[in-house]
Amino acid sequence: MSSPVSTILVVEDDAIVRMLIVDVLEELEFKVLEADGSEQALDILKDMNQPIDLMMTDVGLPIMDGRQLATEARVIRPALPILFASGYAETIDVPADMHVIGKPFSIDQLRDKVKAIIK
């Protein structure tokens, strides 16, 4: 019996980067939801019929940055695991129960990080 497919919400304002991340995650057999920014992400998060196992968000988003989005996301879904993707991973301050991956990352790094978060 195979385990149910995990769903990952990818929030990235750069369409090409978002497409690459989505392609990689789908290849790893995750179900992927896409948002081009915080507003779209929050709409998806508010749909409680939509299971989400992980939100992966860029830190540098327009309007509301990834950290603000994460704070809002946790109001809606308090237990939601969050993975920040940042070109400045070593300098970014993230809450203790959130995760970060540095850009650029390899397919293997992304896979290992996601699998470590979604157990």
Order of alpha helices (4+ residues) and beta strands (2+ residues): beta-alpha-beta-alpha-beta-alpha-beta-beta-alpha
